[in-house]
Amino acid sequence: MLSRRSTVFFALSSLLFGGTFVATKAGLAYFPPLLFVAFRFDVAAVVMLTYVGLTSSRSDLLPRTRGDVAGILATGVLAIGLTNALLFVGQQYVSSAVASIVYSLNPIMTPVFAALLLSDERLSPRGAAGMGLGLLGVGLVVSPDPANLLGGALGKGILFTGAVTAALGAVLIRRADSDLSSTVRVAWGLPFGAALCHLLAWSGGESMAAITWTSEAVLALTYVSIFAGVFAYIAYFSLLDTAGAIRANLIFYVVPVVSTLGGWALLDETIGGVAIVGFLTIFAGFAVLGSKSIDIRSRLPAVPTDLSLSEEESAVREEPRGYRSD
């Protein structure tokens, strides 16, 4: 089970990331997508580097190993930079609801990369069942118009690629096994993400002249930079270190729920009965993921034998809470 600290990080990152789709859609009315992302990371990088500079010692700040460098690059280039560039570009073509459900394929992709690149994270059949329930619940919560869901192939393809890069980035961060704290790693990674997005914006022909500076634009930029940027990244990447890539990326099942509830509370959007069933389905999926194994052999009468398993062999045969390790 997740620790209390990890649970807080899970809730915080889910809540803050949940508003990202709405703020992004609002901000795209004023910013070209790639410049929007680049400015987001410019602001977040300044805040994060200032924070870690004031709160960390020099020895804690400097990367010293290949794992530190690999973790920074995986964070900045993949998990932050390229992922968000694809997310913001993709949202030009689809609604926030459709974007959130496509991006929620992230947790499905994470076990695939974990199986290939990590030796300590595996998804058991029960874990797969729990994740399947979670994905079904997301679909019920968002319940987009089938016509909209089937259309807009370009936007959904871009968003799906973003989900893939996010999953790959999370797994590569775990594989790097950096000695840097997650906060310091994010602070170093953000400038790489900003530089990548500025380069993509320049190569895509985006111009500062296309930006319309209004109070709404500043508000959207502030939210995605500070709240869905600095605070959410500190919580998410800390969760990634403590809970693992597979469990940490389950937040993207909760994000559409938060977005739906936020629309109901702030925008007077209605929540239908199907969405409520979706909430319960997601809850059931998490219950399956967190449930303990039932060992049928323990229910049967003991059979005397001269052979005994070593402690290590016994541990391997146990299947804890939807996940298993090598």
C-alpha positions in Angstrom: 0.0 0.0 0.0 1.1 3.6 -0.5 2.5 5.5 2.4 0.7 8.5 3.8 3.3 10.8 2.2 2.8 9.0 -1.2 -1.0 9.2 -0.9 -0.7 13.0 -0.3 1.5 13.3 -3.4 -0.9 11.2 -5.4 -3.9 13.4 -4.4 -2.0 16.6 -5.0 -0.6 15.7 -8.4 -4.0 14.4 -9.5 -5.8 17.5 -8.4 -3.3 19.9 -10.0 -2.9 18.0 -13.2 -6.6 17.7 -13.4 -6.9 21.4 -14.1 -4.3 21.3 -16.8 -6.6 20.3 -19.7 -9.0 23.1 -18.9 -6.3 25.8 -18.4 -4.5 24.6 -21.6 -7.6 24.8 -23.7 -8.3 28.3 -22.3 -4.7 29.4 -22.9 -4.6 28.2 -26.5 -7.0 31.0 -27.4 -4.2 33.4 -26.7 -0.9 31.5 -27.2 0.5 29.4 -30.0 0.8 25.9 -28.5 4.6 25.4 -28.5 5.3 29.0 -27.2 2.7 28.4 -24.5 4.6 25.3 -23.3 7.9 27.0 -23.6 6.8 30.0 -21.5 5.3 27.6 -19.0 8.7 25.9 -18.5 10.6 29.3 -18.5 8.5 30.4 -15.5 8.6 27.1 -13.8 12.4 26.7 -14.3 13.1 30.1 -12.7 10.9 29.3 -9.7 12.3 25.8 -9.2 16.0 26.7 -9.7 15.6 29.6 -7.2 13.9 27.3 -4.7 16.5 24.5 -4.8 19.3 27.1 -4.8 18.0 28.5 -1.6 17.2 25.2 0.1 19.8 22.8 -1.0 23.5 22.5 -0.4 26.0 22.6 -3.3 26.7 18.9 -3.0 23.0 18.1 -3.3 22.6 20.3 -6.3 25.4 19.0 -8.6 24.9 15.9 -10.7 27.8 13.5 -10.2 27.0 10.2 -11.8 25.7 9.0 -15.2 22.5 8.1 -13.5 22.1 11.7 -12.4 22.6 13.0 -15.9 20.3 10.3 -17.4 17.6 11.1 -14.9 17.8 14.8 -15.7 17.6 14.3 -19.4 14.7 11.7 -19.1 12.9 14.2 -16.9 13.5 17.4 -19.0 13.4 16.0 -22.5 10.8 13.2 -22.4 8.6 13.3 -19.2 8.3 17.1 -19.3 9.4 18.7 -22.6 8.3 16.5 -25.4 5.3 15.1 -23.6 3.8 18.6 -22.9 4.7 19.8 -26.4 2.6 17.0 -27.9 -0.2 17.5 -25.3 -0.6 21.2 -26.1 -0.4 20.8 -29.8 -2.9 17.9 -29.7 -5.4 19.8 -27.7 -5.8 22.2 -30.7 -7.8 19.5 -32.5 -9.9 17.9 -29.8 -12.0 18.8 -26.8 -10.6 18.7 -23.3 -12.7 15.6 -22.5 -11.4 13.6 -25.5 -7.8 14.8 -24.8 -8.1 13.6 -21.2 -9.3 10.1 -22.1 -6.7 9.6 -24.8 -4.0 10.8 -22.4 -5.3 8.3 -19.8 -3.8 5.5 -21.9 -0.5 6.5 -20.2 -1.0 3.9 -17.4 -1.6 1.2 -19.9 1.7 2.0 -21.7 3.8 2.2 -18.5 3.8 -1.5 -17.7 4.9 -2.3 -21.3 8.1 -0.2 -20.9 8.6 -1.3 -17.3 8.6 -5.0 -18.4 11.3 -4.2 -21.0 13.5 -1.8 -19.0 12.9 -2.5 -15.3 13.6 -5.6 -13.3 11.7 -4.5 -10.2 8.3 -3.6 -11.6 5.9 -6.1 -13.1 2.2 -6.1 -13.6 0.4 -9.2 -12.4 -2.9 -10.5 -14.0 -4.8 -8.9 -11.1 -3.0 -5.7 -11.6 -3.9 -5.7 -15.3 -7.6 -6.3 -14.4 -7.5 -3.4 -12.0 -6.0 -1.1 -14.6 -8.6 -2.3 -17.1 -11.4 -1.4 -14.7 -9.7 2.0 -14.2 -9.6 2.7 -18.0 -13.2 1.7 -18.3 -14.2 4.0 -15.5 -12.3 6.9 -17.2 -14.4 6.3 -20.4 -17.6 6.3 -18.4 -16.7 9.5 -16.5 -15.7 11.4 -19.6 -18.4 9.8 -21.8 -17.6 11.8 -24.9 -19.8 12.0 -27.9 -18.9 8.9 -30.0 -18.8 11.1 -33.2 -16.2 13.3 -31.5 -14.3 10.3 -30.1 -14.0 8.7 -33.6 -13.1 11.9 -35.3 -10.0 14.1 -35.1 -7.5 11.4 -35.8 -4.6 13.8 -36.0 -5.2 15.4 -32.6 -5.7 12.0 -30.9 -2.6 10.6 -32.6 -0.5 13.4 -31.2 -2.0 13.0 -27.8 -1.4 9.3 -27.8 2.2 9.9 -28.7 2.4 12.3 -25.8 1.1 9.5 -23.5 3.7 7.1 -24.8 6.6 9.6 -24.3 5.3 10.3 -20.7 5.2 6.6 -19.9 8.7 6.0 -21.4 10.1 9.0 -19.6 8.8 7.8 -16.2 10.3 4.4 -16.7 13.6 5.8 -17.9 13.8 8.0 -14.8 13.4 4.9 -12.6 16.0 3.0 -14.6 18.5 5.9 -14.3 18.4 5.4 -10.5 19.7 8.9 -9.9 21.1 10.0 -6.5 19.6 13.5 -6.9 16.4 14.3 -5.1 13.3 14.4 -7.3 13.0 18.2 -6.7 16.5 18.9 -7.8 16.2 16.6 -10.8 13.1 18.5 -11.9 14.8 21.9 -11.4 17.6 20.7 -13.7 15.2 19.1 -16.2 12.9 22.1 -16.7 15.5 24.3 -18.6 16.0 21.3 -21.0 12.3 21.1 -21.5 12.0 24.9 -22.1 14.9 24.8 -24.6 13.4 21.9 -26.5 10.0 23.7 -26.7 11.5 27.0 -27.8 13.4 25.1 -30.5 10.2 23.3 -31.6 8.3 26.6 -31.6 11.0 28.3 -33.7 11.2 25.4 -36.2 7.4 25.5 -36.4 7.3 29.2 -37.3 5.5 30.3 -34.2 5.9 34.0 -33.5 5.6 36.2 -30.4 3.4 38.5 -32.5 0.7 35.8 -32.4 0.3 36.1 -28.6 -2.6 38.1 -27.2 -1.8 39.3 -23.7 -4.9 39.5 -21.6 -5.7 38.8 -17.9 -7.1 35.4 -18.9 -3.9 34.6 -20.8 -1.8 35.5 -17.8 -4.1 33.5 -15.5 -3.8 30.4 -17.7 0.0 30.7 -17.9 0.3 31.1 -14.2 -1.8 28.0 -13.5 0.1 25.7 -15.9 3.5 27.2 -14.8 3.2 27.3 -11.0 0.3 25.1 -9.9 0.3 22.4 -12.7 4.0 23.0 -13.1 6.1 23.6 -10.0 3.8 22.1 -7.4 2.4 19.3 -9.5 5.9 18.3 -10.7 7.3 18.2 -7.2 4.5 15.9 -6.0 4.5 13.7 -9.1 8.2 13.1 -9.4 8.5 12.5 -5.7 5.7 9.9 -6.1 7.5 8.4 -9.0 10.6 7.8 -6.8 8.7 6.3 -3.9 5.9 4.4 -5.6 7.3 3.4 -8.9 6.5 4.2 -12.5 3.4 1.9 -12.8 1.6 3.1 -9.6 2.7 6.8 -10.0 1.1 7.0 -13.5 -2.2 5.8 -12.2 -2.8 9.5 -11.4 -3.8 9.9 -15.0 -6.8 7.7 -14.3 -7.9 10.3 -11.7 -7.2 13.4 -13.7 -10.4 13.1 -15.9 -12.4 12.7 -12.7 -10.9 15.9 -11.2 -11.5 17.7 -14.5 -15.2 16.6 -14.6 -15.8 17.6 -10.9 -14.0 20.9 -11.5 -16.3 21.6 -14.5 -19.3 20.8 -12.3 -18.2 23.0 -9.4 -16.8 25.9 -11.4 -18.5 25.9 -14.7 -22.0 24.6 -13.8 -21.5 21.5 -16.0 -23.7 18.6 -15.1 -22.6 15.1 -14.0 -24.8 12.3 -15.4 -25.5 8.9 -13.9 -23.0 7.3 -16.3 -20.2 9.5 -14.9 -21.1 8.5 -11.4 -20.9 4.8 -12.4 -17.5 5.7 -13.9 -16.3 7.1 -10.6 -17.4 3.8 -8.9 -15.7 1.8 -11.6 -12.4 3.6 -11.1 -12.6 3.1 -7.4 -13.2 -0.6 -8.0 -10.1 -0.7 -10.2 -8.0 0.9 -7.5 -9.5 -1.6 -4.9 -8.4 -4.5 -7.1 -4.9 -3.0 -7.5 -4.5 -2.6 -3.8 -6.1 -5.8 -2.7 -4.0 -8.6 -1.1 -3.5 -11.9 -2.8 -5.6 -14.9 -1.7 -3.3 -18.0 -1.7 -5.7 -20.9 -2.3 -3.0 -23.3 -1.1 -3.2 -21.7 2.3 -6.8 -22.8 2.5 -6.0 -26.4 1.9 -4.8 -28.9 4.6 -1.1 -29.0 5.0 0.7 -31.8 3.1 3.8 -33.2 4.9 6.9 -33.0 2.8 10.6 -33.3 3.3 11.2 -30.5 0.8 11.0 -26.9 2.0 11.3 -23.7 0.1 13.9 -21.1 1.0 12.7 -17.7 2.2 13.8 -16.2 -1.1 11.9 -18.8 -3.1 8.8 -18.3 -1.0 8.9 -14.6 -1.5 9.1 -15.0 -5.3 5.9 -17.1 -5.3 3.9 -14.5 -3.4 2.0 -11.9 -5.4 1.6 -8.7 -3.4 -1.2 -6.2 -4.2 -1.4 -6.4 -8.0 2.4 -6.1 -8.6 5.3 -8.5 -8.5 9.1 -8.1 -8.5 11.8 -10.2 -10.0 
